[in-house]
Structure formats: structure tokens, C-alpha cells
Amino acid sequence: MGLGVTGRAAVRYSLSCGAEVLVSDSRLEQRFLAEEGTLLAATAIAWEAGGHSYEFLHRADLLLVSPGVDLDLPLLQRLRADGVRIVGELAIAAGQIDVPVVAVTGTNGKTTVTTLIGEICRSAGKKVFVGGNIGTPLYEYLLDPAGYDMVVVELSSFQLESGGAFSPDVGLLLNITPDHLDRHLSMERYVQAKMQLFLHAKAETVVVINGDDPLCRLLPPGLPAVVNTFGKSEGCTARCADKRISLLVDNEQEEYCFEDLEGINDITLMNYAAAILAVRSLGCSHRTTEAGLRVFCPLPHRIEFVAEVNGVDYFNDSKATNTGAVIGALAQFEKNVILLAGGRDKGDDYRLLRESVAAGVKKMIVLGESAGLLRDALADIVDIQPAQSMADAVQIAAREAMPGDIVLLSPACASFDMFTSYGHRGNEFKKAVLALPSALGDKKMGEAA
């Protein structure tokens, strides 16, 4: 159900198992055939397009849903009541992976930590499959598992909801802040979805959670696993302070120092600490782990420095699609921030931004579908100006900014009202910044254009 990236991999895997495969997709038939005709012709599978029908889906014994499919749809409730088993790729993978599995979830930082763990383990000589929500479906591993020493997967709350009995060897929960409430409807249900990661943990499972986040501590009752924590708080297994991470391994203190590295902020340090706990539990040495952290190239669209133009620094944080990410980004700057925000609303409460905005934002520029919602939540504490496009927003910011100011794109919303992805949005921001007068002349070496 849903023939996107995950759905196409599900078709190939199901056929490899000898199953009779049916495909149901919501795209209009003409578009569906234009985009998926090659696969349909090569496999000769039965299909329907333009919506999902009970009559068609009821033919199935097992329904594999793509992550974007809401499990509470009345149609799925009816099919479930009629005995159709409904699962996602994690449930299919459960029990079928013979190498160590590391799973990373959380509201923010998942892709960075997943990528980081994969790169450190590769530098230690392991052949690593990296996939899941990061872009490569886990079905691809199931289709060709030969030669891999371990699996590292990024998991969304959507994937975990349909995860069945999936249980990783190492599970990481980075943080929980409001997100996807248009789908989950409440924070309680969102937290429950994240906790699915640990629901089937065993005594030997290594659990890594954010020790500073009270929601991360709401672990399933009677959890038998070993729990490690990271954060700034006293008692955390991996403690972050002053660009250093300290942890106790086998009764010996380990130190990781990053004082000499530029661009290390609190968010980076927390991500590093989570990754350290994961890779050390997998047998990577202290030296290999620290070396991997030092050469890691931060991913784009995450508090990414773009340019200095006329004494103003511009940062692209397009990946910040929820209030928690924006609060974290604003915490990295003391004050004098011009904040660009807005996009497609996901049910977040923008009033959660009030304290951070009041503390450091001198002006907000809003655009997209949620502009009115942001204005309603924040207009009494900060000057807010609307923009018609990303180029317009950047030009307004440039006119308003003074030397020493920060212009930060950190939207708190999804991108799909005006852009194809957060990456597209971030690239348009960077393009607009670099088009400002004297931008190219002031651009510093090493910045991503």
C-alpha cells in the first residue's frame, strides 16, 4: 500500500519470497502509470490507482504499508477486523537479520547520528548497511544481506508504529519534542510510537537515551535492557560539557575533547555522545571512535554556515521542521537573530517558541502556509514581517540586518507547501544568500554553496 521508495523495495522483496503481490496507490492512474509503468510491466503485478479500495485490499493476507500511510485509517481498521495482517518493513525484518542491528530514533538528529555511527564503524573495518528513514529501505538489506557485518537504521515514529516485534541490538532515542502531531494527534501517542523501539528489548539489548530529556526516560515498564544515558546532567554515562565528552568504560574514564574544532555546538556534542555510546558498545576502540568523530563532515541544512555578507552571518537550518529543533538552533546564538520561519504546519504548538524567541530574536520573517499561525503565536513578543518567497525573505532580512547579526533559516515546519523537500528549501535559501550584493566576495573558504 503506497508505491514509493519503500513500496518499490517491498514489491521486489515480496516477489523474491514467492508471494503473489498486489499494489494499491493513491496517485491518479495516468501519473501512476507514467511514474511506475516500468516496474509494473517488469513484474506483471496486479494494481489499483487513484485511491485504496476495500475490495482490492481485502484480497491480501498480508498488507505491507509504507511509512506515510496512517494506520488509523477507517479502511485499515476494517481490514484489520477482517483478519488482514497489517505491518511495515520493520516487522518483516524482525528475526531475519543475523548481524548486529543499531536503530536510531528521536525527533531531531537521527540522520546525523545514523550517518556518524555508520562512518565510525566503517573506519573500524566493518562493512555496514546504513538505511531506513535515511533513504534506503531495510528491504534492500533483506534482498542482499551477504557480506555485511552490521546494520544501522534511522527510524521514524511512522516506521516504529508498524514495527511488530522488531528489536535492535543497540537502540538510541535522541530526544522527543512535538512533531507530526497532525498524524499522532497527541504527544502521548507520539511518545508511545517512539517507545516502540524498546518494547521487545532483551536483557542483552543496549539502550541509549538522552538523560536530559524527561520524555526519553518514559521507557516501557520492566525494561530488561542495559540503559546508558548521554547529556549534561550529573550521572549520565556520557557527560557533555565545554566541548568535551566524558564517559566511564570498564571502570576507566574516557575523554573526548573537541575544543580545537570549529563549529562544535551543544547539539553536535549531544549527537557525538550518543554515537560514542553506540559504537563503543559494538567494540570500536576509543582511538577509532575519536578519529571518526574528528573527520566527520556535518550534514547540510543543519545549522549550516552559508556566508558572511556585509558583516552578517547567514545560517541554513532548513532541516528544523519542528519547534524543538528551532529551540535547539536558537540556543546556539546569544542574541540578534533574524529568524526566517514557516511552511506547512504539522500540528505543532508555536507558542513553545516564545521563550527562545523573546531571548534572542530581534525580528521574524514568516512565509508559507503557517505564516498566520506563527504570527498569532508570537506577534506580541517580536516584530514579524511576511514574505512572499524565499528570495523575498532573504532580501528583507538583508535590509534589516546590522553587522554582527545572525540571519537564521529555521522553519519549524515542513517544506511541502512551497518546496519539494527541506533540502530544496535550504538550497533556495543558500542561492538567495549568495545572490546578495558582495556575498561571493565575502564568502569564506570551506562553505557549502
PyMOL commands that set and color helices and strands:
alter all, ss='L'
color gray80, all
select helices_A, chain A and resi 5-16+29-43+54-57+74-81+89-93+110-123+138-143+157-161+181-184+187-198+214-217+266-281+286-295+323-330+350-360+371-378+390-400+422-434+439-442
alter helices_A, ss='H'
color red, helices_A
select strands_A, chain A and resi 22-24+46-48+62-64+85-87+101-105+128-132+150-154+170-173+206-210+226-231+238-241+244-249+252-257+304-309+312-316+337-341+361-366+384-386+406-409
alter strands_A, ss='S'
color yellow, strands_A
deselect
rebuild
show_as cartoon
